[in-house]
Amino acid sequence: MESIQQRFERLQNAMNAIVSHDPEHSFTELIDDKRALFKGFKMIYSTNHLDGNFAKSSLKSIEDECPVLKKYFYGNGLLFFSDELYDKTWIHGEIKIPLDYSLSLDSNAAERFRAWEDGKDLDKSIHDFEKLVRFIKDGEGNGFNFDYSFFLIENYFDSMKENNHRPFNTIRALKRFDHLNYDMNNFDVTKPIFYEDRAVAGQRAIETLHAFHSSPEILKFQERRMLLYIVLLKAVILRQNIKTTLAEKISELVLFCLNDLGKFPKTELYFAWKLLKYGKQLRFFDPVSQISKKTLKKIKGMSWDIFALRYQETLASKGDFGEFFIPFFASFDNRFVELAQACPIRAVLLDEKGKNVITIQLDELEFQTELNTSIEPEVHKMLLDTELKLKRMNTNLSNDTLVELALSLEFELEAYC
């Protein structure tokens, strides 16, 4: 009988197998020799080579049809693995699987629905907006699941302010969109007609906002975003010290996470490493290239952009209507494109039984190599201890603790302004 620790170790070893597998080599080579290692796990694997008989999906065709959609994964297509799929593939050859697509909106996309529902002119973005509307209604045969929970998470605190009606008006517009009078052949995007009036949609919007405001899960998302913000803040501060090497900065950042946060947030550390090593080369990090009084606001905005990517990880771990859940993001802002290009995602490894999800970046091997060579041997030993890993994963930091730590780092950063 496999223990919790043993299963978690096997999941880590499966991740390492993916990391060390050359992206140019076939998916079959990855799975065939390590069948026992992946037993009981599921995987969504991104590639530019849709090889073999494995169940697959084209991402490129979806993006070509609707340019506003931003894919979560780096490659042109996806391959899928589970025990059941693997066995069926061997018996029947190429098979099809039920895929559940989900579309999330960032704030600028969500607020275009508000402006459109209010009769305002969308000007140059109207054609792309029409493609988005049509794709939601018609895409991939039956339309896309339409998810605006990220907008609610991002506007969680603003929506509680008495005089800020923008979040409510946006949700009301999105509720009315559920009841759009839509016909593929006769639809005129400049003259939308809704079956539901504003009063009824407004009541539904109030109910939705109330549910989100009282949801413990939404608070957890706020805390996860705050953790990401703190790690980015610390990385920006470390970046100002031109006398220390990249390895020294990474080592200090890891110790900060372990000592001050009691966690080893691998994904957050990945984004911080990307900033520290490639910040001058990647457009996404331009807003923090020089420190000014506006830097804190820019880091907060950047943390929300990255958290949008992390939220897609949460969606990818679901499978309510199919075996696999494929997230897309709708944005009229190029920052998300720049982020996806800067931090390409190669695979998502899921252990539903152990309730663990691991995101694997395309340059994960480079990141892990530099991480391992930067930290001291005793720290490395501590990170490899499975029992300590599980303990860190279960460490929960209160929002008050995170806010206090963020304020301390903000004060430290202001010294560079």
N, C-alpha and C positions, 0 to 999 in steps of 0.2 A: 504494500500500500504506500503510495507516494505521499510524503508529508507536505505541508504548506511550504516549508523551506526548500525541499527538494524540487517541488514544482516551480517555485520562483527561480531557483538556480537554473533549471532547464529552460525557462523562459529567457533568462539572461543569455544562456548559451545559444539559444535560437536567434536572439538579436545579434549576437556576435557573428553567427554564421552568415546572416544577411549582410552585415557590415563588411565582412571580409570577402564577400562574393562580388566578383567583377560585374558591374552593371551591363557590360557588353556581352557577358556570357548568358546562356539561356536560363530561364526560370526552372526548366526541367532538371538541369544540372544541380541547382540549389536544393530542390526537394528530394530527388530520387535517392541521393546518397545519405540523406539525413531524415528519413521518414519517421523514425522513432523519436527524434528530437522535436519534431513539430506536432507530434500526436496530441490531439485535444485542443490545439490552438487554431486560430483563424488568421488569415493574412490577406491584406490588400496590398498589391505590389505594383508600383508604377514603373513603366518601361517605355522605351521607343521601339521595342521589338516584341510584337505580339506573336510569340512563337508557340508552337505545339498545339495541343488540343485543349489546354486549360480554358475554363470559362473566362471571358474577357469582355471589355467594354472600351469603346473609343472616346477619349476625352476631346480630341482635336475636333471631331465633327460637331460636338456640342458647342465648343467655343467659337467655331467658324459660323455657326448658325446664329449665335447671340454673343457679340463681342463684349457686352457688359458683364457677362458671367466670367468669373475668375476661378480656375480650377485649383483645387487644394494640392494636387500632386504634380510632380515636375514633368513627367513624360506625356507622350501622346495617347497612351492607353493604359489600361489596368488589367492585371491578372489576379485571380482569386484562388485561395486555397482553404480547404477544410478537409477533415478526414472523409466526410461523405462525398464531397465533390471529387476528391482524388480517386476514391474507389469507383465512382460512377464513370469517371473519365476513362479508367482502364477497361471497364466493361463495355461502355457504349461509344467511346471515342469522344469527339467534341460535343459538349453539352451546353445548354443554356440555363442560367440561374435567375431567379427573381431578384432584381436590384431595386432598392428604394432610394431615389434621388431626393435631395433636400436642398433648398435654396434659401440662404440667409442674406439679410440686407444690412449693409452698414448704414450709418446715419444719413450720409448724403443721398443714398439711394432711397431710403425710407421716406425722407423728407421731400423727394420729388413726387412721391405718391400724394403727399399732403398738398403740395402746390397744384398738382394736376387735378385732384378732386375738388380743389377750391376754385378751379377755373382759370388759374394763372398760366401764362405762356411759358413753356419750358425752353423756348428759343432753340438754340443749336442742338440741344440734347434730345429733342422730341423724337427723332428718328430712332435713336438707340433705345429710348424709353419705350417706343412702340414695339420694337423687337423683344424687349424684356417682357412686356405685357403678353404678347403673343406666345412667347416661349413658356411663360408660366401656365398659360391656358392650353397650349398645344404640344409643348416640348416632349420629346421622347415618346410620342404616341398618346399619352394620357395626361400630359401636363406635369408640372413639378409640384411637390409639396412646398408650401410657402411658409417659411419660418421667419418671424420677426422678433424672436426672443432675444437675439443679440442686441437689437436696437433698444429693447427694454432694459437689458443689463447695462448697456453703455449709458443710458439716460436714467438710471435707477434713482439717483439722488435729485437730479433736476426735475423729475416727474413728481417729486414730493413737495416742491416749492409752490406755494399758493398762487403766486402771480405768473408762473411759467406755464402757459397753456400749450406750448409747442409740442411736447411729448403726447399730451392727450389728443390734440388735433391730428397728429400723425397716426396714432393708433386708430382713431375714429375713421380716418381715410382708408387705412388698411382693412378695417372691418367692412367698410362699404365695398371695397374691392372684391371681397368674397362674393358679393352679390352684383357684380358687374354684368350688364346685359351685353353678352359677348357672342358674336357670330363670326367665325373665321373669315367669311367672304364679305361681310358688310360692315365690319367694325371700323369706326372712324375714331382714331385716338384723340382728335381735337374736340370731339363731342361725346364724351362718355355718358352713358345712361346707367343708373344704378336702380336695382329693384328695392333697395332699402333706403329709407330716409335717414337724415342725420341724427334725429332724436333717438331712433332705435339703435343705430350704430354707436351713438354716444353712450348709451346705457351699457352696451356690450363692452365698449372701451373702458368704462369705469370698472366693470366687473373684472376685466383682465388686469388692469393696473392694481386693483385691490389684491388680487391673487398673487401678483408678483411682489408687491410690497410686503406681504405677509409670508413669503416663501423662504424657508431656511436655505434651500438650495441656491437661490439667487444671491443670498449673502455669501455663500461659499464661493461663488463665481467672483464676487467683488474682492474677496480675500485673495483669490488666486491671481487676479489682475494686480492687486496691490503688491503681492510678492514679486511679480514680474517687474513692476515699476521700481521696487527697491533694488533688485539685482542690477537693473539698467542704470539706476542712479549711482550705485557703487562703481560700476564699470566706467561711467563717464568721469567720475572723480579720479579713479586710478589712471585713466587715460591722460590726465593732465600732468602726471609725473613723467617727464621725458627722461629722467635718469634711470628708471627701472626698465628691465627687459620685459618682453611679452610673457615669458615664462614666470617671472616674478609677479607680474600683475595677475596672472591666472591663479597662481598659488595663493596670493593674498585674498583673491575673490572667493576661492574654495573655502579657505579658513573662515572668512566672514560668514559664508552660508552655514557652515557647520557650527560655528560658535555663537553667532548672533541669531540665526534663524532655526538652528537645530535640524536643518534639512540639507539634502543634496539635490537641489532642483535642476536635474540634468538639462531639461529643455531650456529653462531660463538661462542657465550657464552657457548653453550653445549660442543663444542670441548675443549674450554679452561677449563671448569669445569672438563672434563674427564682427562685432563692433570694434573690439580691441585690435584685431588683426587686419581687418579689411575695411574699417570705417572710412578711410580716405578714398577708397576705390568704388564703393557702392553708393549709389544715389540715395537709397533709402535712409542712410545715416547722415546725409548732408545737414539736416536741421541741428545736429549737435556737433558739427565740425568746429564751431567757435562758440565759446561760452559768453553769454550775455544775460541780461535780466529776463529775456524771453525763453531761456534754455529750459527752465523747469516746466513751463507750459508745453514746450516741444517734446520733452521726454515723456510727459503724461500722454500726449497725443500718440507718440510712437509706441508706448506701452499698450494703448488700446488697439493700434494697428496689429501689433504682434499677438495680442490676446484674441483678436478676431481669428487669427490663424490657429491658435490653441483651442478656440471654441469649436473649430471644425474637427479637431481631434476628438472632442467630446461627441460630436454628431457621428463621426465615423465609427465610434464604438457601439452605436445603436444599430438595431436591425428589426424594427417593429413590424415591418410588412414584408421583409425579404431577408435573405441570409446576410446580405451586406448592405450597408448604408453609405451612399456616395454623396459627400457634401460639395456644394458649390457656393460661391459667394458673389453677390451682385454689388458692384461698386462703379461709380462714375469717376473715381479718383485713381490716378495712376500709382499712388503710393502702395496700394495692395499688390499691384503688378510688380513694382520694384522690390517689394518685400519677398514675394514668391520667387523672383529671380535671384535674390540675394541668399535666400534660405530654402533651397528646393527640397521637397519632401519625397522620399523614395518609397517608404513602406509604412504601414501601420500593422503592428503585430498585436493580436487580441487574445487574451485568456479570459473567456467569459466565466469559467468556473472560479478562477482565482481573483476575478474582478480587477484585472490589470491590463493597461493599454500602454504600448511603447511606440512612440513615433521615431522613425529612423530617417535622418537627413541624407541627402545624396553625398555630402562630404563628411559623413559621420566618422569615417575612418581617420581622416585628417584631424578632426576635432578630438577624438578619443586618444589618438597618438600624442597630440600636444598636451592634452590634459594629463595623461599618465606620466609624461616626462617632466611636467612642471611641478607636480606635488611631491612632497617628501615621502620616503618609504613608509614611515609610521602612519601617515595619513592615508596612503594607498592601501595599506593593510586594513585599516579601519573601514574604508569604503568597500572592500571586498567581503567583509563579514556579513553573511546573509541575515543573521539575526538583527544586527544593527541596522541593516538596510530596511528591513520590515518595520523596525521601531521608528526610524526616521520618516518612513512613508506614512505612519499613523500619527505623527506629531502634528497637532493642529494649533495654529497661532491665531489668537483672537484679532479682530479688526482693530481694536484699541492698541494692541501691541504693535501691529504693523504700522498703524498711523504714527505712533510715537517714534518708531525707528525711521520711518520716512522723513519725519520732521527734522530729526537729528542729521540725516544725510543731506537734506535740502539746505540746512544751515551751513553744513560743511562745504557744499558746492558754491554757495553764495560768496564765499571767500575768494573764488576765482573770477567773479564778475568784475 
